[in-house]
Amino acid sequence: MPYRYIAIMDDSPPAATDPVEAGRKLNEIGLPLRLSSATVRLYADKHTPVLEAPGGGAIIGHLFRRDGAPVRRPEDLPGLNSAGDLRSVLLTQCWGDYLLIQPGDASSGALSITRDPSGGVPCVYAIGARGGFVTSDVSLAARIGLYRREIDWDFLPVCLTYPHAMTARTSLAQVTELLPGCTLHVRGSSPHIEQVWSPWDFVTDERRVRNPEEAARRVRDAVLSSIQAWAGIDSNILVEVSGGLDSSIIAASLVSTGADVSCHTLFTPVPGADERQYATLVANMLGAPLHARELDFPTARFDAAPPPWSVAPRINVLQHALNEAMAVAGGSETSPAHYSGGGGDVIFCYLGNAAPAADAVRARGLLAGSRAISDLSQLHQCTRWKAARLTFNKLTRPPKAPYDADRTLLREDVPSGALDTHPWFQAPDDALPGDRERIQYLAGTQLYRHGMWRGPARQLRLPLLSQPVVEACLTVPSWMWVAGGRNRSVARAAFSDRLPTEVLNRKSKGDFAQYLGAVYRRNSERMRRFLLDGELNARGFLATAELDAFFRKTFPSRDQSFFRILDLCMIENWVRHQR
């Protein structure tokens, strides 16, 4: 079940509610007191694992040793030289979905909170005049009077310009997200963020794998051990099978784990996303039943209430439809954990441009670069000359920005605002183009955690974002991932003996563009009124005339400019539900 907790800082300014009363309210809604120290009180529900940490404090969530053994008692942890060594041990000798809380003593009034590199345990915080708290669900703080929902209107222009950017700043006033691989240090009302894990440590030349066979072995071992460790926690598993490579690798890794596994896939009333042909092969490989469900049009609502924990506009019309369909799909199961291949394209370095060949030229010289250019031309079905030209462009042009600004349908006088820089975007001066891009995309995978919601009683696992998998894949250079003219080549090689041939060699990918186009056409008039009569327009953010004209246009069948409307509806909908 989803992790659910709130930690209240006792050394922060007076809260808007009495501590005893707050504890009573939390206990009534199923969050008993699990830790009390001089500086923090931790409340968590019975389904959220809480492990007493050596030297005081607690570890929230699931923790494994590097060999995959679960850590259920302090004695299961690797040896510690001191209590202060715990954070380093967790980051280097353990992994999992966890949050480490380390309170100081009463005299120091200090508190440190570390979020694991995968970001599996949600974590937002607010420290200020209304009190201090760290929580998985901001609505818990609101229910006990520690926080009152307030939109950060100064940040909304940034959100409208970069609707898919992932930063620590949220769209709620005074609420900040603790990003994965970071530690929050608090002393009184003064927070400080320290980056304690960086993906850049794993793409150095010293760590880079030289041999393709070794690369495949590392990736295979990391994926198998991580998924098998998770299967030991989740005995009842619903695999969300797309028929693509990523979810198929997850399914293949569950064979012989002993878990009770079922496979579920979605198809649409229009072409583009019907994966049943491949999903059937994957289910047969597992010896598990395949349940197929149509993703109908009424499910694709743009005005549905976001989850109470939502701190930013993250759930668009497609994500809502997928969330609803998958929640219903598992309705007959006994609280299964949902396993999704989300993030797999990023982890397996599916860049789709000339960056891998540019990396090979920079890191290994012209001979290796020439081979990578040949692989690139084969992969993208273009001439070697074109592949070489695109590679040269990658080598000579400035790095692309992590996010593209989109000012479409906004008034000219709306400020763009400053976009906070994600700590992972601080690349070394000699960073390779492909490494820079895949680490930028890796930061964006945290959006999956925000957007994918399977209901209050379902735990969502993204196994391919597990720390050992991420680290193993980062050590594999980008040009190896396009070897032989195949995308995600190393992952295919790693699981060539486990996947059905048709899935292993598949080049196409299903997508929901036609489905979304049909949703837009069916709802365009309602969307028009939704935006023109909404909060964003009332506050002067939208270019009303241009917006009205947009809805009156007829677009070619493959035109996807309507995606901008879906983004604006997502933001408008979130704003309306913060009242």
GUTOR-718511 format. One record per residue (C-alpha): residue number from 0; residue in one letter; y, x, z. Coordinates in nm, 2 decimals, m for minus. Example, Ala and Ser with C-alpha at 12.3 -4.5 7.8 and 13.67 -1.06 7.14 Angstrom:
<site 0 a <m0.45 1.23 0.78>> <site 1 s <m0.11 1.37 0.71>> 
% end
This chain:
<site 0 m <0.00 0.00 0.00>> <site 1 p <0.36 0.12 m0.05>> <site 2 y <0.50 0.36 0.20>> <site 3 r <0.74 0.17 0.44>> <site 4 y <0.94 0.34 0.71>> <site 5 i <1.29 0.39 0.86>> <site 6 a <1.40 0.68 1.07>> <site 7 i <1.71 0.62 1.28>> <site 8 m <1.91 0.92 1.39>> <site 9 d <2.01 0.91 1.75>> <site 10 d <2.27 1.18 1.73>> <site 11 s <2.47 1.01 1.46>> <site 12 p <2.78 0.79 1.52>> <site 13 p <2.72 0.46 1.71>> <site 14 a <2.52 0.21 1.50>> <site 15 a <2.62 m0.15 1.44>> <site 16 t <2.32 m0.27 1.65>> <site 17 d <2.17 m0.18 1.98>> <site 18 p <1.88 0.06 1.96>> <site 19 v <1.66 m0.16 2.17>> <site 20 e <1.74 m0.46 1.96>> <site 21 a <1.69 m0.26 1.64>> <site 22 g <1.34 m0.16 1.77>> <site 23 r <1.26 m0.52 1.85>> <site 24 k <1.35 m0.64 1.51>> <site 25 l <1.16 m0.37 1.33>> <site 26 n <0.85 m0.43 1.54>> <site 27 e <0.87 m0.80 1.45>> <site 28 i <0.86 m0.73 1.08>> <site 29 g <0.56 m0.49 1.12>> <site 30 l <0.72 m0.16 1.17>> <site 31 p <0.63 m0.03 1.52>> <site 32 l <0.78 0.29 1.67>> <site 33 r <0.57 0.59 1.55>> <site 34 l <0.78 0.88 1.67>> <site 35 s <1.05 0.92 1.93>> <site 36 s <1.24 1.25 1.99>> <site 37 a <1.58 1.36 2.12>> <site 38 t <1.73 1.32 1.77>> <site 39 v <1.53 1.06 1.58>> <site 40 r <1.32 0.74 1.61>> <site 41 l <1.07 0.67 1.34>> <site 42 y <0.94 0.33 1.26>> <site 43 a <0.66 0.27 1.00>> <site 44 d <0.42 0.00 0.91>> <site 45 k <0.05 0.03 0.99>> <site 46 h <m0.04 0.11 0.62>> <site 47 t <0.19 0.41 0.61>> <site 48 p <0.01 0.72 0.73>> <site 49 v <0.21 0.91 0.99>> <site 50 l <0.08 1.25 1.11>> <site 51 e <0.21 1.43 1.41>> <site 52 a <0.36 1.76 1.29>> <site 53 p <0.29 2.08 1.48>> <site 54 g <0.60 2.17 1.68>> <site 55 g <0.72 1.81 1.69>> <site 56 g <0.82 1.57 1.42>> <site 57 a <0.60 1.38 1.17>> <site 58 i <0.46 1.39 0.82>> <site 59 i <0.49 1.05 0.65>> <site 60 g <0.25 0.98 0.36>> <site 61 h <m0.06 1.14 0.22>> <site 62 l <m0.12 1.51 0.25>> <site 63 f <m0.39 1.73 0.10>> <site 64 r <m0.48 2.10 0.12>> <site 65 r <m0.48 2.28 m0.21>> <site 66 d <m0.86 2.24 m0.23>> <site 67 g <m0.81 1.87 m0.23>> <site 68 a <m0.93 1.81 0.13>> <site 69 p <m0.71 1.54 0.30>> <site 70 v <m0.50 1.64 0.60>> <site 71 r <m0.55 1.37 0.86>> <site 72 r <m0.51 1.57 1.18>> <site 73 p <m0.28 1.87 1.27>> <site 74 e <m0.59 2.08 1.29>> <site 75 d <m0.66 2.02 0.92>> <site 76 l <m0.34 2.21 0.82>> <site 77 p <m0.37 2.57 0.71>> <site 78 g <m0.29 2.83 0.98>> <site 79 l <0.07 2.84 1.09>> <site 80 n <0.25 3.15 1.23>> <site 81 s <0.51 2.93 1.39>> <site 82 a <0.62 2.57 1.39>> <site 83 g <0.92 2.67 1.18>> <site 84 d <0.67 2.79 0.91>> <site 85 l <0.54 2.44 0.85>> <site 86 r <0.77 2.35 0.56>> <site 87 s <0.67 2.66 0.37>> <site 88 v <0.30 2.60 0.43>> <site 89 l <0.33 2.24 0.30>> <site 90 l <0.51 2.35 m0.02>> <site 91 t <0.28 2.64 m0.10>> <site 92 q <m0.06 2.56 0.05>> <site 93 c <m0.06 2.18 0.05>> <site 94 w <0.05 1.89 m0.17>> <site 95 g <0.07 1.51 m0.18>> <site 96 d <0.31 1.22 m0.14>> <site 97 y <0.48 1.31 0.18>> <site 98 l <0.81 1.33 0.38>> <site 99 l <0.84 1.59 0.66>> <site 100 i <1.06 1.51 0.95>> <site 101 q <1.15 1.80 1.18>> <site 102 p <1.38 1.70 1.47>> <site 103 g <1.57 1.96 1.67>> <site 104 d <1.61 1.95 2.04>> <site 105 a <1.87 1.75 2.23>> <site 106 s <2.11 2.05 2.26>> <site 107 s <2.11 2.13 1.89>> <site 108 g <2.13 1.77 1.77>> <site 109 a <1.97 1.89 1.44>> <site 110 l <1.73 1.72 1.21>> <site 111 s <1.56 1.84 0.89>> <site 112 i <1.38 1.61 0.64>> <site 113 t <1.19 1.75 0.34>> <site 114 r <1.07 1.54 0.04>> <site 115 d <0.77 1.67 m0.15>> <site 116 p <0.82 1.80 m0.51>> <site 117 s <0.65 1.49 m0.67>> <site 118 g <0.88 1.24 m0.49>> <site 119 g <0.59 1.01 m0.40>> <site 120 v <0.75 0.88 m0.08>> <site 121 p <1.08 0.70 m0.14>> <site 122 c <1.37 0.84 0.05>> <site 123 v <1.73 0.73 0.07>> <site 124 y <1.97 0.80 0.35>> <site 125 a <2.32 0.72 0.48>> <site 126 i <2.50 0.92 0.74>> <site 127 g <2.84 0.80 0.86>> <site 128 a <3.04 0.56 1.06>> <site 129 r <2.78 0.28 1.06>> <site 130 g <2.51 0.51 1.19>> <site 131 g <2.25 0.74 1.04>> <site 132 f <1.92 0.65 0.89>> <site 133 v <1.66 0.77 0.64>> <site 134 t <1.43 0.51 0.48>> <site 135 s <1.20 0.41 0.20>> <site 136 d <1.38 0.07 0.18>> <site 137 v <1.75 0.02 0.23>> <site 138 s <1.69 m0.35 0.31>> <site 139 l <1.53 m0.25 0.64>> <site 140 a <1.86 m0.09 0.75>> <site 141 a <2.04 m0.40 0.64>> <site 142 r <1.81 m0.63 0.84>> <site 143 i <1.88 m0.45 1.16>> <site 144 g <2.25 m0.41 1.11>> <site 145 l <2.26 m0.04 1.03>> <site 146 y <2.39 m0.10 0.68>> <site 147 r <2.57 m0.37 0.48>> <site 148 r <2.51 m0.37 0.10>> <site 149 e <2.82 m0.26 m0.08>> <site 150 i <2.83 m0.16 m0.45>> <site 151 d <2.98 0.18 m0.53>> <site 152 w <3.23 0.05 m0.79>> <site 153 d <3.36 0.40 m0.84>> <site 154 f <3.02 0.50 m0.96>> <site 155 l <2.96 0.20 m1.19>> <site 156 p <3.14 0.36 m1.48>> <site 157 v <2.91 0.66 m1.46>> <site 158 c <2.61 0.42 m1.45>> <site 159 l <2.74 0.24 m1.75>> <site 160 t <2.79 0.56 m1.94>> <site 161 y <2.46 0.72 m1.84>> <site 162 p <2.23 0.43 m1.76>> <site 163 h <1.92 0.65 m1.75>> <site 164 a <2.05 0.95 m1.56>> <site 165 m <1.87 1.06 m1.24>> <site 166 t <2.09 1.20 m0.97>> <site 167 a <2.11 1.19 m0.59>> <site 168 r <2.40 0.95 m0.60>> <site 169 t <2.30 0.58 m0.60>> <site 170 s <2.49 0.27 m0.70>> <site 171 l <2.53 0.16 m0.33>> <site 172 a <2.82 0.29 m0.13>> <site 173 q <2.73 0.56 0.12>> <site 174 v <2.36 0.56 0.02>> <site 175 t <2.22 0.88 m0.13>> <site 176 e <1.87 0.97 m0.25>> <site 177 l <1.70 1.28 m0.12>> <site 178 l <1.57 1.43 m0.44>> <site 179 p <1.21 1.57 m0.47>> <site 180 g <1.17 1.93 m0.36>> <site 181 c <1.48 1.91 m0.14>> <site 182 t <1.55 1.93 0.24>> <site 183 l <1.82 1.73 0.41>> <site 184 h <1.97 1.91 0.71>> <site 185 v <2.17 1.69 0.95>> <site 186 r <2.38 1.80 1.24>> <site 187 g <2.59 1.51 1.37>> <site 188 s <2.75 1.34 1.07>> <site 189 s <2.74 1.65 0.85>> <site 190 p <2.45 1.65 0.60>> <site 191 h <2.36 1.95 0.39>> <site 192 i <2.11 1.97 0.11>> <site 193 e <1.88 2.27 0.05>> <site 194 q <1.66 2.30 m0.26>> <site 195 v <1.32 2.43 m0.14>> <site 196 w <1.11 2.39 m0.45>> <site 197 s <1.21 2.46 m0.81>> <site 198 p <1.02 2.41 m1.14>> <site 199 w <1.19 2.72 m1.26>> <site 200 d <0.97 2.93 m1.04>> <site 201 f <0.67 2.84 m1.25>> <site 202 v <0.81 2.92 m1.60>> <site 203 t <0.88 3.28 m1.54>> <site 204 d <0.73 3.54 m1.76>> <site 205 e <0.52 3.68 m1.47>> <site 206 r <0.36 3.34 m1.41>> <site 207 r <0.32 3.24 m1.78>> <site 208 v <m0.04 3.20 m1.90>> <site 209 r <m0.13 3.43 m2.19>> <site 210 n <m0.46 3.29 m2.29>> <site 211 p <m0.52 2.93 m2.44>> <site 212 e <m0.86 2.91 m2.27>> <site 213 e <m0.72 3.00 m1.94>> <site 214 a <m0.44 2.74 m1.99>> <site 215 a <m0.69 2.47 m2.06>> <site 216 r <m0.90 2.56 m1.76>> <site 217 r <m0.59 2.56 m1.52>> <site 218 v <m0.48 2.22 m1.65>> <site 219 r <m0.83 2.07 m1.63>> <site 220 d <m0.89 2.20 m1.28>> <site 221 a <m0.55 2.08 m1.15>> <site 222 v <m0.59 1.73 m1.30>> <site 223 l <m0.95 1.68 m1.19>> <site 224 s <m0.90 1.81 m0.83>> <site 225 s <m0.58 1.61 m0.79>> <site 226 i <m0.72 1.28 m0.92>> <site 227 q <m1.04 1.32 m0.73>> <site 228 a <m0.84 1.38 m0.41>> <site 229 w <m0.65 1.06 m0.47>> <site 230 a <m0.97 0.87 m0.54>> <site 231 g <m1.09 0.97 m0.20>> <site 232 i <m0.80 0.79 m0.05>> <site 233 d <m0.80 0.49 m0.29>> <site 234 s <m1.15 0.35 m0.30>> <site 235 n <m1.04 0.05 m0.51>> <site 236 i <m0.85 0.16 m0.82>> <site 237 l <m0.70 m0.03 m1.11>> <site 238 v <m0.64 0.20 m1.40>> <site 239 e <m0.35 0.09 m1.63>> <site 240 v <m0.51 0.19 m1.96>> <site 241 s <m0.27 0.22 m2.26>> <site 242 g <m0.54 0.38 m2.49>> <site 243 g <m0.32 0.69 m2.52>> <site 244 l <m0.41 1.04 m2.41>> <site 245 d <m0.25 1.04 m2.07>> <site 246 s <m0.40 0.73 m1.91>> <site 247 s <m0.74 0.82 m2.08>> <site 248 i <m0.74 1.16 m1.90>> <site 249 i <m0.68 0.98 m1.57>> <site 250 a <m0.97 0.75 m1.64>> <site 251 a <m1.19 1.04 m1.75>> <site 252 s <m1.11 1.22 m1.42>> <site 253 l <m1.23 0.92 m1.22>> <site 254 v <m1.58 0.94 m1.36>> <site 255 s <m1.84 1.00 m1.08>> <site 256 t <m1.57 0.98 m0.80>> <site 257 g <m1.75 0.69 m0.64>> <site 258 a <m1.43 0.48 m0.65>> <site 259 d <m1.45 0.11 m0.76>> <site 260 v <m1.26 0.13 m1.08>> <site 261 s <m1.14 m0.15 m1.32>> <site 262 c <m0.94 m0.10 m1.64>> <site 263 h <m0.65 m0.32 m1.74>> <site 264 t <m0.45 m0.31 m2.06>> <site 265 l <m0.16 m0.52 m2.21>> <site 266 f <m0.10 m0.64 m2.56>> <site 267 t <0.19 m0.82 m2.71>> <site 268 p <0.23 m1.12 m2.94>> <site 269 v <0.39 m0.90 m3.21>> <site 270 p <0.25 m0.57 m3.35>> <site 271 g <0.31 m0.23 m3.20>> <site 272 a <0.16 m0.23 m2.85>> <site 273 d <m0.20 m0.36 m2.89>> <site 274 e <m0.42 m0.08 m2.75>> <site 275 r <m0.74 m0.28 m2.70>> <site 276 q <m0.93 m0.08 m2.96>> <site 277 y <m0.88 0.25 m2.77>> <site 278 a <m0.87 0.10 m2.42>> <site 279 t <m1.22 m0.04 m2.48>> <site 280 l <m1.35 0.31 m2.55>> <site 281 v <m1.20 0.44 m2.23>> <site 282 a <m1.34 0.15 m2.02>> <site 283 n <m1.69 0.21 m2.18>> <site 284 m <m1.66 0.58 m2.09>> <site 285 l <m1.60 0.48 m1.73>> <site 286 g <m1.86 0.21 m1.73>> <site 287 a <m1.59 m0.02 m1.60>> <site 288 p <m1.48 m0.37 m1.71>> <site 289 l <m1.17 m0.39 m1.93>> <site 290 h <m0.93 m0.67 m1.86>> <site 291 a <m0.68 m0.74 m2.14>> <site 292 r <m0.37 m0.95 m2.08>> <site 293 e <m0.10 m1.07 m2.32>> <site 294 l <0.25 m0.96 m2.23>> <site 295 d <0.42 m1.29 m2.33>> <site 296 f <0.79 m1.35 m2.39>> <site 297 p <0.87 m1.57 m2.09>> <site 298 t <0.77 m1.28 m1.86>> <site 299 a <1.04 m1.06 m2.01>> <site 300 r <1.33 m1.18 m1.79>> <site 301 f <1.66 m1.00 m1.78>> <site 302 d <1.79 m1.19 m1.48>> <site 303 a <1.50 m1.15 m1.23>> <site 304 a <1.58 m1.03 m0.88>> <site 305 p <1.52 m0.66 m0.84>> <site 306 p <1.31 m0.55 m0.54>> <site 307 p <1.49 m0.54 m0.21>> <site 308 w <1.47 m0.16 m0.19>> <site 309 s <1.65 m0.11 m0.52>> <site 310 v <1.95 0.12 m0.48>> <site 311 a <2.05 0.14 m0.85>> <site 312 p <1.99 m0.05 m1.17>> <site 313 r <1.65 0.08 m1.28>> <site 314 i <1.44 m0.22 m1.38>> <site 315 n <1.51 m0.34 m1.73>> <site 316 v <1.37 m0.63 m1.92>> <site 317 l <1.06 m0.44 m2.04>> <site 318 q <0.99 m0.28 m1.70>> <site 319 h <1.01 m0.62 m1.53>> <site 320 a <0.77 m0.77 m1.78>> <site 321 l <0.52 m0.48 m1.73>> <site 322 n <0.56 m0.50 m1.35>> <site 323 e <0.49 m0.87 m1.35>> <site 324 a <0.20 m0.86 m1.58>> <site 325 m <0.03 m0.57 m1.40>> <site 326 a <0.09 m0.73 m1.06>> <site 327 v <m0.09 m1.05 m1.19>> <site 328 a <m0.36 m0.84 m1.36>> <site 329 g <m0.46 m0.70 m1.02>> <site 330 g <m0.44 m1.04 m0.85>> <site 331 s <m0.81 m1.09 m0.82>> <site 332 e <m0.86 m0.74 m0.68>> <site 333 t <m0.86 m0.65 m0.31>> <site 334 s <m0.53 m0.47 m0.28>> <site 335 p <m0.61 m0.20 m0.55>> <site 336 a <m0.41 0.11 m0.60>> <site 337 h <m0.26 0.11 m0.95>> <site 338 y <m0.31 0.44 m1.14>> <site 339 s <m0.07 0.49 m1.43>> <site 340 g <m0.03 0.78 m1.68>> <site 341 g <0.35 0.76 m1.64>> <site 342 g <0.51 1.10 m1.69>> <site 343 g <0.22 1.24 m1.88>> <site 344 d <0.42 1.31 m2.20>> <site 345 v <0.66 1.52 m2.00>> <site 346 i <0.39 1.70 m1.80>> <site 347 f <0.19 1.78 m2.11>> <site 348 c <0.51 1.90 m2.29>> <site 349 y <0.54 1.64 m2.56>> <site 350 l <0.89 1.76 m2.68>> <site 351 g <0.88 1.64 m3.04>> <site 352 n <1.12 1.90 m3.17>> <site 353 a <1.14 2.27 m3.26>> <site 354 a <1.19 2.40 m2.91>> <site 355 p <0.82 2.53 m2.87>> <site 356 a <0.86 2.75 m3.18>> <site 357 a <1.20 2.87 m3.06>> <site 358 d <1.04 2.96 m2.73>> <site 359 a <0.77 3.16 m2.90>> <site 360 v <1.02 3.36 m3.10>> <site 361 r <1.23 3.44 m2.79>> <site 362 a <0.94 3.52 m2.56>> <site 363 r <0.68 3.68 m2.79>> <site 364 g <0.86 3.79 m3.11>> <site 365 l <0.84 3.70 m3.48>> <site 366 l <0.46 3.70 m3.52>> <site 367 a <0.40 3.45 m3.24>> <site 368 g <0.70 3.26 m3.36>> <site 369 s <0.57 3.24 m3.71>> <site 370 r <0.24 3.09 m3.58>> <site 371 a <0.43 2.84 m3.38>> <site 372 i <0.64 2.74 m3.68>> <site 373 s <0.32 2.68 m3.88>> <site 374 d <0.19 2.46 m3.60>> <site 375 l <0.52 2.28 m3.58>> <site 376 s <0.51 2.21 m3.96>> <site 377 q <0.16 2.08 m3.94>> <site 378 l <0.24 1.86 m3.63>> <site 379 h <0.54 1.70 m3.79>> <site 380 q <0.41 1.69 m4.15>> <site 381 c <0.70 1.89 m4.28>> <site 382 t <0.74 2.22 m4.48>> <site 383 r <0.73 2.55 m4.31>> <site 384 w <1.08 2.61 m4.44>> <site 385 k <1.21 2.30 m4.26>> <site 386 a <1.03 2.39 m3.94>> <site 387 a <1.17 2.74 m3.96>> <site 388 r <1.53 2.60 m4.02>> <site 389 l <1.50 2.37 m3.72>> <site 390 t <1.36 2.66 m3.51>> <site 391 f <1.66 2.88 m3.61>> <site 392 n <1.90 2.59 m3.51>> <site 393 k <1.73 2.57 m3.17>> <site 394 l <1.78 2.94 m3.12>> <site 395 t <2.14 2.96 m3.22>> <site 396 r <2.29 2.63 m3.10>> <site 397 p <2.41 2.57 m2.74>> <site 398 p <2.16 2.39 m2.51>> <site 399 k <2.16 2.01 m2.54>> <site 400 a <2.31 1.82 m2.25>> <site 401 p <2.05 1.66 m2.01>> <site 402 y <2.19 1.31 m2.08>> <site 403 d <2.39 1.17 m2.37>> <site 404 a <2.69 0.96 m2.29>> <site 405 d <2.69 0.61 m2.43>> <site 406 r <3.03 0.44 m2.42>> <site 407 t <2.93 0.16 m2.66>> <site 408 l <3.08 m0.18 m2.57>> <site 409 l <3.29 m0.04 m2.29>> <site 410 r <3.67 m0.07 m2.27>> <site 411 e <3.85 0.25 m2.37>> <site 412 d <4.04 0.26 m2.04>> <site 413 v <3.72 0.26 m1.83>> <site 414 p <3.68 0.62 m1.70>> <site 415 s <3.36 0.81 m1.78>> <site 416 g <3.34 0.95 m1.43>> <site 417 a <3.17 1.27 m1.33>> <site 418 l <2.79 1.28 m1.35>> <site 419 d <2.63 1.46 m1.06>> <site 420 t <2.42 1.76 m1.16>> <site 421 h <2.06 1.75 m1.07>> <site 422 p <1.96 2.07 m0.90>> <site 423 w <1.68 2.13 m1.15>> <site 424 f <1.94 2.15 m1.43>> <site 425 q <2.07 2.48 m1.29>> <site 426 a <1.88 2.69 m1.54>> <site 427 p <1.86 3.07 m1.54>> <site 428 d <2.08 3.25 m1.80>> <site 429 d <1.78 3.35 m2.00>> <site 430 a <1.60 3.01 m1.99>> <site 431 l <1.40 2.93 m2.30>> <site 432 p <1.51 2.61 m2.49>> <site 433 g <1.18 2.44 m2.45>> <site 434 d <1.16 2.52 m2.08>> <site 435 r <1.51 2.39 m2.03>> <site 436 e <1.43 2.06 m2.20>> <site 437 r <1.10 1.99 m2.04>> <site 438 i <1.24 2.06 m1.69>> <site 439 q <1.53 1.82 m1.77>> <site 440 y <1.27 1.56 m1.87>> <site 441 l <1.07 1.64 m1.56>> <site 442 a <1.37 1.54 m1.34>> <site 443 g <1.39 1.21 m1.53>> <site 444 t <1.03 1.12 m1.44>> <site 445 q <1.16 1.02 m1.10>> <site 446 l <1.29 0.71 m1.28>> <site 447 y <0.93 0.59 m1.31>> <site 448 r <0.92 0.57 m0.93>> <site 449 h <1.23 0.35 m0.93>> <site 450 g <1.13 0.12 m1.22>> <site 451 m <0.76 0.07 m1.17>> <site 452 w <0.69 m0.20 m0.91>> <site 453 r <0.35 m0.36 m0.84>> <site 454 g <0.44 m0.58 m0.55>> <site 455 p <0.47 m0.53 m0.18>> <site 456 a <0.09 m0.49 m0.13>> <site 457 r <0.01 m0.25 m0.41>> <site 458 q <0.04 0.13 m0.41>> <site 459 l <0.13 0.28 m0.74>> <site 460 r <0.00 0.63 m0.82>> <site 461 l <0.13 0.86 m1.09>> <site 462 p <m0.14 1.12 m1.06>> <site 463 l <m0.01 1.34 m1.34>> <site 464 l <0.31 1.40 m1.13>> <site 465 s <0.10 1.55 m0.85>> <site 466 q <0.24 1.89 m0.76>> <site 467 p <m0.07 2.10 m0.86>> <site 468 v <m0.07 1.94 m1.20>> <site 469 v <0.30 1.99 m1.25>> <site 470 e <0.29 2.35 m1.15>> <site 471 a <m0.02 2.43 m1.36>> <site 472 c <0.13 2.27 m1.67>> <site 473 l <0.47 2.45 m1.62>> <site 474 t <0.29 2.79 m1.63>> <site 475 v <0.16 2.70 m1.98>> <site 476 p <0.42 2.81 m2.24>> <site 477 s <0.56 2.53 m2.46>> <site 478 w <0.42 2.68 m2.79>> <site 479 m <0.06 2.65 m2.66>> <site 480 w <0.11 2.27 m2.63>> <site 481 v <0.15 2.24 m3.01>> <site 482 a <m0.13 2.48 m3.11>> <site 483 g <m0.33 2.37 m3.41>> <site 484 g <m0.06 2.12 m3.51>> <site 485 r <m0.16 1.88 m3.22>> <site 486 n <0.08 1.75 m2.96>> <site 487 r <m0.03 1.80 m2.60>> <site 488 s <m0.29 2.04 m2.74>> <site 489 v <m0.38 2.21 m2.41>> <site 490 a <m0.45 1.88 m2.24>> <site 491 r <m0.67 1.78 m2.54>> <site 492 a <m0.86 2.10 m2.52>> <site 493 a <m0.90 2.07 m2.14>> <site 494 f <m1.07 1.73 m2.17>> <site 495 s <m1.24 1.75 m2.51>> <site 496 d <m1.58 1.71 m2.36>> <site 497 r <m1.48 1.40 m2.15>> <site 498 l <m1.28 1.18 m2.39>> <site 499 p <m1.40 0.96 m2.67>> <site 500 t <m1.35 1.13 m3.00>> <site 501 e <m1.12 0.86 m3.14>> <site 502 v <m0.89 0.89 m2.83>> <site 503 l <m0.90 1.27 m2.83>> <site 504 n <m0.79 1.30 m3.19>> <site 505 r <m0.55 1.01 m3.19>> <site 506 k <m0.20 1.09 m3.33>> <site 507 s <m0.03 0.75 m3.31>> <site 508 k <0.13 0.60 m3.00>> <site 509 g <0.18 0.23 m2.92>> <site 510 d <0.53 0.12 m2.84>> <site 511 f <0.72 m0.19 m2.74>> <site 512 a <1.01 m0.17 m2.98>> <site 513 q <0.90 m0.48 m3.18>> <site 514 y <0.83 m0.67 m2.87>> <site 515 l <1.17 m0.59 m2.73>> <site 516 g <1.33 m0.69 m3.06>> <site 517 a <1.17 m1.03 m3.04>> <site 518 v <1.28 m1.07 m2.68>> <site 519 y <1.64 m0.99 m2.77>> <site 520 r <1.64 m1.23 m3.06>> <site 521 r <1.50 m1.51 m2.85>> <site 522 n <1.75 m1.45 m2.57>> <site 523 s <2.06 m1.32 m2.74>> <site 524 e <2.27 m1.62 m2.67>> <site 525 r <2.18 m1.63 m2.31>> <site 526 m <2.24 m1.25 m2.28>> <site 527 r <2.58 m1.30 m2.44>> <site 528 r <2.68 m1.56 m2.18>> <site 529 f <2.52 m1.35 m1.91>> <site 530 l <2.74 m1.05 m1.99>> <site 531 l <3.06 m1.23 m2.09>> <site 532 d <3.05 m1.45 m1.77>> <site 533 g <2.94 m1.17 m1.55>> <site 534 e <3.07 m0.93 m1.29>> <site 535 l <3.11 m0.63 m1.52>> <site 536 n <3.33 m0.82 m1.76>> <site 537 a <3.53 m0.98 m1.47>> <site 538 r <3.61 m0.63 m1.34>> <site 539 g <3.72 m0.51 m1.68>> <site 540 f <3.44 m0.28 m1.78>> <site 541 l <3.33 m0.44 m2.10>> <site 542 a <3.50 m0.46 m2.43>> <site 543 t <3.49 m0.83 m2.46>> <site 544 a <3.58 m0.88 m2.83>> <site 545 e <3.34 m0.60 m2.94>> <site 546 l <3.06 m0.74 m2.72>> <site 547 d <3.11 m1.09 m2.86>> <site 548 a <3.11 m0.95 m3.22>> <site 549 f <2.79 m0.75 m3.15>> <site 550 f <2.59 m1.06 m3.07>> <site 551 r <2.71 m1.23 m3.40>> <site 552 k <2.57 m0.94 m3.62>> <site 553 t <2.25 m0.94 m3.80>> <site 554 f <2.07 m0.61 m3.78>> <site 555 p <1.80 m0.45 m4.00>> <site 556 s <1.44 m0.49 m3.86>> <site 557 r <1.41 m0.13 m3.74>> <site 558 d <1.76 m0.12 m3.59>> <site 559 q <1.74 m0.06 m3.21>> <site 560 s <2.11 m0.07 m3.12>> <site 561 f <2.02 m0.39 m2.91>> <site 562 f <1.88 m0.15 m2.65>> <site 563 r <2.23 m0.10 m2.53>> <site 564 i <2.25 m0.48 m2.46>> <site 565 l <1.93 m0.45 m2.25>> <site 566 d <2.09 m0.17 m2.05>> <site 567 l <2.40 m0.36 m1.99>> <site 568 c <2.20 m0.67 m1.88>> <site 569 m <2.00 m0.44 m1.64>> <site 570 i <2.32 m0.32 m1.48>> <site 571 e <2.48 m0.67 m1.47>> <site 572 n <2.17 m0.82 m1.32>> <site 573 w <2.14 m0.55 m1.04>> <site 574 v <2.51 m0.60 m0.96>> <site 575 r <2.47 m0.98 m0.92>> <site 576 h <2.18 m0.94 m0.68>> <site 577 q <2.38 m0.72 m0.44>> <site 578 r <2.59 m1.01 m0.31>> 
% end
